[in-house]
Amino acid sequence: MASIVIGAAYFIPFNNQTETTNTTNMTGFNQTEMLERGDIAMGFNQSLIHHHFMATTTGGEIMIMSTNMSDIKTINEIKSHVKDIQYEFSQGNFTKPFYIHAQDVPGTDVMTAKKDLIQYSIKDIDGGSVLILSTNDTELLNAIQKFMSFQSSQHMGH
């Protein structure tokens, strides 16, 4: 089994033996496997969170929040993860989304090439954080919105 390097850590993809529910659809997308990879890459249990990806008129927002507002451990892990992806994305590093989705993620090629034209900010919310991406560049805006649309269709609000 091949390992994947993300940052300084090595991640070994799950195999089907650890899968309890097969959620593969007709296109071959398997959300269970994606969530298992998300557990590894994000550092917290995906079943304890809600993920929302929203396209906006200036870019997009990634909201991650705990399903349990008193789960301080998960909330802190979410906040740490959002800070990590803010830094990684600002460097043009989209390794985590590639790993989690096991494929190229739409929009990331332009987001990487024009990384210096994206403004990132973090907004803390009850139970988690929101990463806000904004730009004035039309091509980049389109790429960010493709990224958000793809992510939303894959995560389905889990």
MIVEXBA-698207 format. One record per residue: x, y, z of N, C-alpha, C, O in turn; residue in three letters. Coordinates in nm, 3 decimals, padded with zeros to 5 digits, always signed. Layout:
<sites>
SITE       n.x       n.y       n.z      ca.x      ca.y      ca.z       c.x       c.y       c.z       o.x       o.y       o.z   code
SITE         X         Y         Z         X         Y         Z         X         Y         Z         X         Y         Z    ALA
...
</sites>
This chain:
<sites>
SITE       n.x       n.y       n.z      ca.x      ca.y      ca.z       c.x       c.y       c.z       o.x       o.y       o.z   code
SITE   +00.086   -00.118   +00.000   +00.000   +00.000   +00.000   +00.090   +00.123   +00.000   +00.184   +00.130   +00.079    MET
SITE   +00.063   +00.218   -00.086   +00.144   +00.338   -00.098   +00.106   +00.438   +00.011   -00.010   +00.448   +00.051    ALA
SITE   +00.207   +00.512   +00.058   +00.179   +00.619   +00.153   +00.180   +00.751   +00.079   +00.240   +00.763   -00.028    SER
SITE   +00.115   +00.848   +00.136   +00.106   +00.980   +00.076   +00.163   +01.079   +00.177   +00.130   +01.073   +00.295    ILE
SITE   +00.248   +01.169   +00.131   +00.307   +01.268   +00.219   +00.222   +01.394   +00.215   +00.197   +01.450   +00.108    VAL
SITE   +00.178   +01.439   +00.332   +00.107   +01.565   +00.345   +00.179   +01.641   +00.456   +00.176   +01.601   +00.572    ILE
SITE   +00.244   +01.750   +00.419   +00.325   +01.822   +00.517   +00.439   +01.732   +00.559   +00.507   +01.673   +00.475    GLY
SITE   +00.461   +01.722   +00.689   +00.570   +01.639   +00.739   +00.521   +01.502   +00.781   +00.600   +01.420   +00.829    ALA
SITE   +00.392   +01.474   +00.765   +00.337   +01.347   +00.809   +00.313   +01.254   +00.691   +00.293   +01.300   +00.578    ALA
SITE   +00.315   +01.126   +00.718   +00.283   +01.027   +00.616   +00.144   +00.974   +00.644   +00.108   +00.944   +00.758    TYR
SITE   +00.066   +00.962   +00.538   -00.070   +00.911   +00.552   -00.082   +00.785   +00.467   -00.044   +00.785   +00.350    PHE
SITE   -00.134   +00.680   +00.526   -00.153   +00.556   +00.453   -00.302   +00.541   +00.427   -00.380   +00.533   +00.522    ILE
SITE   -00.341   +00.537   +00.301   -00.485   +00.529   +00.270   -00.548   +00.404   +00.331   -00.485   +00.298   +00.342    PRO
SITE   -00.673   +00.419   +00.371   -00.750   +00.307   +00.421   -00.778   +00.209   +00.308   -00.787   +00.249   +00.192    PHE
SITE   -00.793   +00.083   +00.343   -00.837   -00.012   +00.242   -00.983   -00.048   +00.271   -01.037   -00.009   +00.375    ASN
SITE   -01.044   -00.119   +00.183   -01.187   -00.150   +00.198   -01.218   -00.235   +00.319   -01.334   -00.242   +00.360    ASN
SITE   -01.118   -00.301   +00.378   -01.144   -00.385   +00.494   -01.190   -00.303   +00.615   -01.258   -00.356   +00.702    GLN
SITE   -01.152   -00.174   +00.620   -01.193   -00.092   +00.734   -01.328   -00.026   +00.710   -01.382   +00.037   +00.800    THR
SITE   -01.380   -00.041   +00.593   -01.504   +00.026   +00.559   -01.624   -00.054   +00.612   -01.635   -00.175   +00.589    GLU
SITE   -01.712   +00.016   +00.682   -01.828   -00.053   +00.736   -01.951   -00.035   +00.648   -02.037   -00.122   +00.641    THR
SITE   -01.958   +00.079   +00.581   -02.071   +00.105   +00.493   -02.018   +00.150   +00.359   -01.935   +00.241   +00.352    THR
SITE   -02.062   +00.088   +00.253   -02.017   +00.126   +00.121   -02.117   +00.225   +00.064   -02.234   +00.194   +00.043    ASN
SITE   -02.066   +00.348   +00.040   -02.154   +00.452   -00.013   -02.113   +00.490   -00.154   -02.127   +00.606   -00.194    THR
SITE   -02.061   +00.395   -00.229   -02.019   +00.422   -00.366   -02.142   +00.446   -00.453   -02.239   +00.371   -00.448    THR
SITE   -02.136   +00.552   -00.534   -02.247   +00.578   -00.624   -02.211   +00.530   -00.765   -02.109   +00.466   -00.784    ASN
SITE   -02.295   +00.562   -00.861   -02.277   +00.512   -00.997   -02.152   +00.569   -01.065   -02.102   +00.510   -01.161    MET
SITE   -02.102   +00.684   -01.018   -01.984   +00.743   -01.079   -01.855   +00.691   -01.017   -01.746   +00.731   -01.059    THR
SITE   -01.864   +00.603   -00.919   -01.746   +00.548   -00.854   -01.703   +00.627   -00.731   -01.607   +00.589   -00.664    GLY
SITE   -01.772   +00.736   -00.701   -01.740   +00.816   -00.582   -01.782   +00.741   -00.458   -01.895   +00.691   -00.450    PHE
SITE   -01.693   +00.731   -00.361   -01.722   +00.662   -00.237   -01.703   +00.760   -00.122   -01.590   +00.790   -00.083    ASN
SITE   -01.814   +00.812   -00.067   -01.804   +00.912   +00.038   -01.743   +00.853   +00.166   -01.672   +00.924   +00.236    GLN
SITE   -01.769   +00.728   +00.197   -01.712   +00.667   +00.317   -01.560   +00.671   +00.311   -01.495   +00.709   +00.408    THR
SITE   -01.503   +00.632   +00.198   -01.357   +00.635   +00.184   -01.306   +00.779   +00.191   -01.201   +00.804   +00.251    GLU
SITE   -01.377   +00.873   +00.131   -01.337   +01.013   +00.137   -01.335   +01.061   +00.282   -01.241   +01.129   +00.323    MET
SITE   -01.437   +01.028   +00.360   -01.443   +01.070   +00.499   -01.332   +01.006   +00.582   -01.278   +01.069   +00.672    LEU
SITE   -01.298   +00.882   +00.552   -01.187   +00.816   +00.622   -01.056   +00.889   +00.593   -00.976   +00.911   +00.684    GLU
SITE   -01.034   +00.926   +00.467   -00.913   +01.003   +00.434   -00.919   +01.140   +00.501   -00.816   +01.193   +00.543    ARG
SITE   -01.038   +01.199   +00.511   -01.054   +01.327   +00.580   -01.018   +01.319   +00.727   -00.959   +01.412   +00.782    GLY
SITE   -01.054   +01.208   +00.793   -01.016   +01.187   +00.933   -00.864   +01.202   +00.948   -00.815   +01.266   +01.041    ASP
SITE   -00.792   +01.141   +00.856   -00.645   +01.142   +00.861   -00.591   +01.282   +00.830   -00.513   +01.337   +00.908    ILE
SITE   -00.631   +01.337   +00.718   -00.573   +01.463   +00.672   -00.610   +01.582   +00.761   -00.529   +01.672   +00.781    ALA
SITE   -00.733   +01.582   +00.814   -00.778   +01.696   +00.893   -00.748   +01.681   +01.041   -00.742   +01.780   +01.114    MET
SITE   -00.729   +01.558   +01.087   -00.693   +01.537   +01.226   -00.809   +01.527   +01.322   -00.791   +01.537   +01.443    GLY
SITE   -00.930   +01.508   +01.269   -01.045   +01.488   +01.357   -01.148   +01.401   +01.286   -01.146   +01.387   +01.164    PHE
SITE   -01.237   +01.344   +01.367   -01.338   +01.251   +01.319   -01.444   +01.326   +01.238   -01.512   +01.414   +01.291    ASN
SITE   -01.458   +01.290   +01.112   -01.552   +01.357   +01.023   -01.697   +01.338   +01.065   -01.783   +01.418   +01.027    GLN
SITE   -01.726   +01.234   +01.141   -01.864   +01.212   +01.185   -01.903   +01.307   +01.298   -02.020   +01.311   +01.338    SER
SITE   -01.807   +01.383   +01.350   -01.834   +01.477   +01.459   -01.847   +01.621   +01.412   -01.857   +01.713   +01.493    LEU
SITE   -01.847   +01.641   +01.280   -01.847   +01.777   +01.227   -01.949   +01.795   +01.114   -02.003   +01.698   +01.060    ILE
SITE   -01.974   +01.921   +01.082   -02.046   +01.960   +00.961   -01.949   +02.044   +00.880   -01.881   +02.131   +00.933    HIS
SITE   -01.944   +02.017   +00.752   -01.858   +02.087   +00.657   -01.949   +02.157   +00.557   -02.038   +02.093   +00.500    HIS
SITE   -01.930   +02.285   +00.534   -02.011   +02.357   +00.435   -01.919   +02.438   +00.346   -01.833   +02.512   +00.395    HIS
SITE   -01.936   +02.425   +00.217   -01.857   +02.498   +00.118   -01.954   +02.586   +00.041   -02.049   +02.537   -00.021    PHE
SITE   -01.930   +02.718   +00.044   -02.024   +02.811   -00.017   -01.950   +02.904   -00.113   -01.851   +02.967   -00.075    MET
SITE   -01.998   +02.912   -00.235   -01.946   +03.011   -00.329   -02.010   +03.145   -00.293   -02.127   +03.151   -00.256    ALA
SITE   -01.930   +03.251   -00.304   -01.981   +03.386   -00.277   -01.949   +03.474   -00.399   -01.880   +03.431   -00.491    THR
SITE   -02.000   +03.595   -00.398   -01.975   +03.685   -00.511   -01.830   +03.732   -00.516   -01.785   +03.783   -00.619    THR
SITE   -01.756   +03.714   -00.407   -01.615   +03.754   -00.405   -01.520   +03.635   -00.393   -01.398   +03.654   -00.390    THR
SITE   -01.572   +03.513   -00.385   -01.488   +03.394   -00.370   -01.565   +03.279   -00.309   -01.649   +03.217   -00.375    GLY
SITE   -01.535   +03.250   -00.183   -01.604   +03.139   -00.119   -01.572   +03.129   +00.029   -01.484   +03.199   +00.080    GLY
SITE   -01.645   +03.042   +00.096   -01.628   +03.019   +00.239   -01.631   +02.869   +00.267   -01.713   +02.795   +00.212    GLU
SITE   -01.541   +02.828   +00.354   -01.538   +02.690   +00.403   -01.570   +02.697   +00.552   -01.491   +02.749   +00.631    ILE
SITE   -01.686   +02.645   +00.589   -01.728   +02.645   +00.728   -01.717   +02.503   +00.783   -01.767   +02.408   +00.724    MET
SITE   -01.650   +02.491   +00.896   -01.641   +02.362   +00.965   -01.683   +02.386   +01.109   -01.631   +02.474   +01.177    ILE
SITE   -01.779   +02.306   +01.153   -01.823   +02.320   +01.291   -01.857   +02.184   +01.352   -01.898   +02.091   +01.282    MET
SITE   -01.839   +02.177   +01.480   -01.869   +02.055   +01.555   -02.019   +02.033   +01.560   -02.097   +02.129   +01.568    SER
SITE   -02.061   +01.908   +01.556   -02.203   +01.875   +01.572   -02.245   +01.888   +01.719   -02.364   +01.893   +01.749    THR
SITE   -02.146   +01.892   +01.809   -02.171   +01.902   +01.952   -02.101   +02.028   +02.003   -01.978   +02.031   +02.010    ASN
SITE   -02.177   +02.130   +02.038   -02.119   +02.258   +02.079   -02.040   +02.251   +02.209   -01.970   +02.346   +02.242    MET
SITE   -02.050   +02.142   +02.283   -01.971   +02.128   +02.406   -01.847   +02.040   +02.385   -01.774   +02.013   +02.480    SER
SITE   -01.824   +01.995   +02.263   -01.707   +01.912   +02.231   -01.586   +02.002   +02.204   -01.550   +02.026   +02.089    ASP
SITE   -01.526   +02.051   +02.311   -01.416   +02.148   +02.302   -01.297   +02.089   +02.227   -01.229   +02.161   +02.153    ILE
SITE   -01.270   +01.962   +02.243   -01.157   +01.898   +02.174   -01.174   +01.909   +02.022   -01.082   +01.954   +01.953    LYS
SITE   -01.289   +01.870   +01.971   -01.313   +01.877   +01.827   -01.314   +02.021   +01.779   -01.260   +02.051   +01.672    THR
SITE   -01.374   +02.111   +01.855   -01.377   +02.253   +01.816   -01.235   +02.308   +01.804   -01.204   +02.379   +01.709    ILE
SITE   -01.150   +02.275   +01.900   -01.010   +02.321   +01.893   -00.936   +02.258   +01.775   -00.854   +02.324   +01.711    ASN
SITE   -00.966   +02.132   +01.746   -00.904   +02.066   +01.629   -00.950   +02.132   +01.499   -00.870   +02.148   +01.407    GLU
SITE   -01.075   +02.169   +01.493   -01.128   +02.239   +01.375   -01.054   +02.372   +01.356   -01.007   +02.402   +01.247    ILE
SITE   -01.044   +02.449   +01.463   -00.978   +02.580   +01.454   -00.832   +02.566   +01.411   -00.782   +02.646   +01.332    LYS
SITE   -00.765   +02.466   +01.462   -00.626   +02.441   +01.423   -00.618   +02.403   +01.275   -00.531   +02.452   +01.203    SER
SITE   -00.708   +02.316   +01.231   -00.711   +02.273   +01.091   -00.736   +02.391   +00.998   -00.671   +02.403   +00.894    HIS
SITE   -00.829   +02.478   +01.033   -00.861   +02.592   +00.947   -00.739   +02.684   +00.936   -00.711   +02.736   +00.827    VAL
SITE   -00.666   +02.705   +01.045   -00.542   +02.784   +01.038   -00.440   +02.715   +00.947   -00.373   +02.781   +00.868    LYS
SITE   -00.430   +02.583   +00.959   -00.336   +02.508   +00.874   -00.370   +02.521   +00.726   -00.282   +02.547   +00.644    ASP
SITE   -00.499   +02.505   +00.692   -00.532   +02.513   +00.549   -00.524   +02.657   +00.498   -00.497   +02.678   +00.380    ILE
SITE   -00.547   +02.755   +00.584   -00.528   +02.894   +00.541   -00.382   +02.912   +00.497   -00.356   +02.968   +00.390    GLN
SITE   -00.290   +02.864   +00.577   -00.148   +02.877   +00.543   -00.115   +02.796   +00.418   -00.053   +02.847   +00.325    TYR
SITE   -00.157   +02.669   +00.415   -00.125   +02.582   +00.302   -00.182   +02.637   +00.171   -00.111   +02.645   +00.071    GLU
SITE   -00.309   +02.674   +00.172   -00.371   +02.727   +00.051   -00.303   +02.855   +00.006   -00.284   +02.877   -00.114    PHE
SITE   -00.264   +02.941   +00.101   -00.199   +03.067   +00.064   -00.063   +03.042   -00.001   -00.011   +03.128   -00.072    SER
SITE   -00.005   +02.926   +00.024   +00.121   +02.886   -00.038   +00.100   +02.812   -00.170   +00.196   +02.772   -00.236    GLN
SITE   -00.027   +02.794   -00.209   -00.059   +02.720   -00.331   -00.054   +02.569   -00.310   -00.043   +02.493   -00.406    GLY
SITE   -00.063   +02.526   -00.185   -00.054   +02.384   -00.150   -00.195   +02.330   -00.126   -00.259   +02.360   -00.026    ASN
SITE   -00.242   +02.248   -00.222   -00.375   +02.187   -00.211   -00.363   +02.035   -00.197   -00.449   +01.960   -00.243    PHE
SITE   -00.255   +01.992   -00.132   -00.230   +01.848   -00.112   -00.343   +01.781   -00.036   -00.383   +01.670   -00.072    THR
SITE   -00.394   +01.844   +00.068   -00.500   +01.782   +00.149   -00.626   +01.757   +00.068   -00.679   +01.645   +00.073    LYS
SITE   -00.678   +01.855   -00.006   -00.797   +01.825   -00.087   -00.771   +01.715   -00.190   -00.858   +01.631   -00.214    PRO
SITE   -00.652   +01.713   -00.252   -00.619   +01.607   -00.349   -00.624   +01.471   -00.280   -00.680   +01.375   -00.334    PHE
SITE   -00.565   +01.463   -00.161   -00.561   +01.337   -00.087   -00.702   +01.295   -00.042   -00.743   +01.180   -00.063    TYR
SITE   -00.775   +01.387   +00.017   -00.909   +01.355   +00.070   -01.001   +01.305   -00.041   -01.075   +01.209   -00.021    ILE
SITE   -00.996   +01.369   -00.157   -01.086   +01.333   -00.267   -01.026   +01.232   -00.363   -01.095   +01.185   -00.454    HIS
SITE   -00.900   +01.198   -00.345   -00.830   +01.100   -00.429   -00.840   +01.136   -00.577   -00.854   +01.049   -00.663    ALA
SITE   -00.831   +01.265   -00.604   -00.835   +01.313   -00.742   -00.798   +01.461   -00.745   -00.793   +01.526   -00.640    GLN
SITE   -00.773   +01.513   -00.864   -00.755   +01.657   -00.879   -00.885   +01.725   -00.841   -00.994   +01.675   -00.872    ASP
SITE   -00.874   +01.838   -00.775   -00.992   +01.911   -00.733   -01.009   +02.033   -00.824   -00.917   +02.115   -00.836    VAL
SITE   -01.125   +02.047   -00.890   -01.147   +02.157   -00.983   -01.114   +02.294   -00.920   -01.147   +02.321   -00.805    PRO
SITE   -01.049   +02.377   -01.000   -01.017   +02.513   -00.959   -00.880   +02.529   -00.897   -00.827   +02.640   -00.895    GLY
SITE   -00.822   +02.421   -00.845   -00.696   +02.435   -00.772   -00.578   +02.470   -00.862   -00.480   +02.527   -00.815    THR
SITE   -00.585   +02.436   -00.990   -00.475   +02.473   -01.079   -00.463   +02.625   -01.088   -00.353   +02.679   -01.078    ASP
SITE   -00.574   +02.694   -01.108   -00.574   +02.840   -01.116   -00.547   +02.899   -00.978   -00.475   +02.998   -00.966    VAL
SITE   -00.604   +02.840   -00.873   -00.582   +02.889   -00.737   -00.434   +02.880   -00.699   -00.383   +02.965   -00.626    MET
SITE   -00.365   +02.779   -00.749   -00.221   +02.766   -00.724   -00.144   +02.871   -00.804   -00.058   +02.940   -00.750    THR
SITE   -00.175   +02.881   -00.932   -00.104   +02.975   -01.019   -00.122   +03.120   -00.975   -00.030   +03.202   -00.990    ALA
SITE   -00.238   +03.152   -00.922   -00.269   +03.290   -00.884   -00.284   +03.304   -00.732   -00.363   +03.385   -00.683    LYS
SITE   -00.209   +03.224   -00.659   -00.223   +03.219   -00.513   -00.206   +03.355   -00.445   -00.267   +03.380   -00.341    LYS
SITE   -00.125   +03.442   -00.503   -00.101   +03.573   -00.442   -00.216   +03.671   -00.461   -00.215   +03.780   -00.404    ASP
SITE   -00.316   +03.633   -00.540   -00.431   +03.720   -00.564   -00.553   +03.680   -00.482   -00.662   +03.734   -00.500    LEU
SITE   -00.534   +03.582   -00.390   -00.643   +03.539   -00.302   -00.616   +03.595   -00.162   -00.506   +03.579   -00.108    ILE
SITE   -00.716   +03.659   -00.105   -00.707   +03.704   +00.033   -00.779   +03.599   +00.119   -00.891   +03.559   +00.089    GLN
SITE   -00.712   +03.557   +00.225   -00.769   +03.459   +00.317   -00.791   +03.524   +00.453   -00.707   +03.601   +00.500    TYR
SITE   -00.903   +03.493   +00.514   -00.928   +03.536   +00.651   -01.004   +03.426   +00.723   -01.072   +03.343   +00.661    SER
SITE   -00.992   +03.427   +00.854   -01.061   +03.327   +00.937   -01.158   +03.398   +01.028   -01.126   +03.500   +01.090    ILE
SITE   -01.277   +03.344   +01.036   -01.380   +03.395   +01.126   -01.415   +03.282   +01.222   -01.462   +03.176   +01.179    LYS
SITE   -01.393   +03.303   +01.351   -01.434   +03.203   +01.450   -01.584   +03.215   +01.470   -01.639   +03.325   +01.480    ASP
SITE   -01.649   +03.100   +01.478   -01.793   +03.093   +01.501   -01.817   +02.996   +01.615   -01.727   +02.923   +01.655    ILE
SITE   -01.938   +02.996   +01.668   -01.971   +02.898   +01.772   -01.951   +02.758   +01.715   -02.013   +02.722   +01.615    ASP
SITE   -01.866   +02.681   +01.778   -01.846   +02.542   +01.739   -01.745   +02.520   +01.629   -01.727   +02.407   +01.585    GLY
SITE   -01.676   +02.626   +01.582   -01.578   +02.603   +01.476   -01.522   +02.728   +01.415   -01.504   +02.829   +01.484    GLY
SITE   -01.493   +02.722   +01.286   -01.431   +02.833   +01.214   -01.478   +02.835   +01.068   -01.525   +02.736   +01.014    SER
SITE   -01.462   +02.954   +01.007   -01.489   +02.972   +00.866   -01.364   +03.028   +00.801   -01.308   +03.127   +00.848    VAL
SITE   -01.320   +02.965   +00.693   -01.211   +03.018   +00.612   -01.275   +03.091   +00.495   -01.351   +03.033   +00.418    LEU
SITE   -01.243   +03.219   +00.482   -01.301   +03.303   +00.378   -01.195   +03.331   +00.272   -01.085   +03.376   +00.304    ILE
SITE   -01.228   +03.303   +00.145   -01.140   +03.329   +00.031   -01.204   +03.438   -00.052   -01.322   +03.430   -00.084    LEU
SITE   -01.126   +03.541   -00.087   -01.181   +03.647   -00.172   -01.075   +03.694   -00.272   -00.955   +03.685   -00.247    SER
SITE   -01.124   +03.744   -00.385   -01.037   +03.792   -00.491   -01.112   +03.893   -00.576   -01.235   +03.898   -00.577    THR
SITE   -01.035   +03.973   -00.649   -01.092   +04.065   -00.748   -01.069   +04.014   -00.889   -01.116   +04.075   -00.985    ASN
SITE   -00.996   +03.904   -00.904   -00.960   +03.847   -01.033   -01.072   +03.757   -01.085   -01.110   +03.661   -01.017    ASP
SITE   -01.125   +03.786   -01.202   -01.239   +03.712   -01.257   -01.209   +03.565   -01.280   -01.290   +03.480   -01.244    THR
SITE   -01.094   +03.532   -01.338   -01.057   +03.392   -01.362   -01.043   +03.318   -01.230   -01.087   +03.203   -01.217    GLU
SITE   -00.982   +03.381   -01.133   -00.963   +03.321   -01.002   -01.096   +03.305   -00.928   -01.118   +03.203   -00.862    LEU
SITE   -01.183   +03.402   -00.940   -01.316   +03.393   -00.879   -01.389   +03.270   -00.933   -01.450   +03.195   -00.857    LEU
SITE   -01.383   +03.250   -01.063   -01.445   +03.133   -01.125   -01.384   +03.003   -01.071   -01.455   +02.907   -01.044    ASN
SITE   -01.252   +03.001   -01.055   -01.182   +02.882   -01.004   -01.223   +02.853   -00.860   -01.248   +02.737   -00.825    ALA
SITE   -01.229   +02.956   -00.776   -01.269   +02.937   -00.636   -01.412   +02.884   -00.630   -01.443   +02.796   -00.549    ILE
SITE   -01.500   +02.938   -00.713   -01.639   +02.892   -00.713   -01.650   +02.747   -00.762   -01.734   +02.673   -00.711    GLN
SITE   -01.568   +02.706   -00.858   -01.564   +02.565   -00.901   -01.517   +02.477   -00.786   -01.573   +02.370   -00.762    LYS
SITE   -01.414   +02.522   -00.716   -01.361   +02.449   -00.600   -01.471   +02.429   -00.496   -01.490   +02.319   -00.446    PHE
SITE   -01.543   +02.537   -00.464   -01.649   +02.529   -00.363   -01.763   +02.437   -00.408   -01.814   +02.358   -00.329    MET
SITE   -01.801   +02.447   -00.533   -01.909   +02.364   -00.586   -01.872   +02.216   -00.581   -01.953   +02.133   -00.539    SER
SITE   -01.751   +02.183   -00.623   -01.703   +02.045   -00.618   -01.704   +01.994   -00.473   -01.757   +01.887   -00.445    PHE
SITE   -01.644   +02.072   -00.384   -01.636   +02.030   -00.244   -01.775   +02.008   -00.185   -01.799   +01.910   -00.115    GLN
SITE   -01.865   +02.099   -00.213   -02.002   +02.088   -00.162   -02.069   +01.961   -00.213   -02.138   +01.893   -00.137    SER
SITE   -02.049   +01.930   -00.340   -02.112   +01.809   -00.397   -02.053   +01.682   -00.339   -02.122   +01.580   -00.330    SER
SITE   -01.929   +01.685   -00.301   -01.863   +01.568   -00.244   -01.896   +01.549   -00.095   -01.927   +01.438   -00.051    GLN
SITE   -01.889   +01.656   -00.020   -01.909   +01.646   +00.124   -02.056   +01.641   +00.163   -02.090   +01.584   +00.268    HIS
SITE   -02.143   +01.698   +00.082   -02.287   +01.695   +00.104   -02.325   +01.734   +00.248   -02.415   +01.674   +00.308    MET
SITE   -02.256   +01.835   +00.302   -02.292   +01.888   +00.433   -02.259   +01.801   +00.552   -02.296   +01.833   +00.665    GLY
SITE   -02.189   +01.690   +00.530   -02.162   +01.597   +00.641   -02.115   +01.669   +00.763   -02.088   +01.605   +00.865    HIS
</sites>
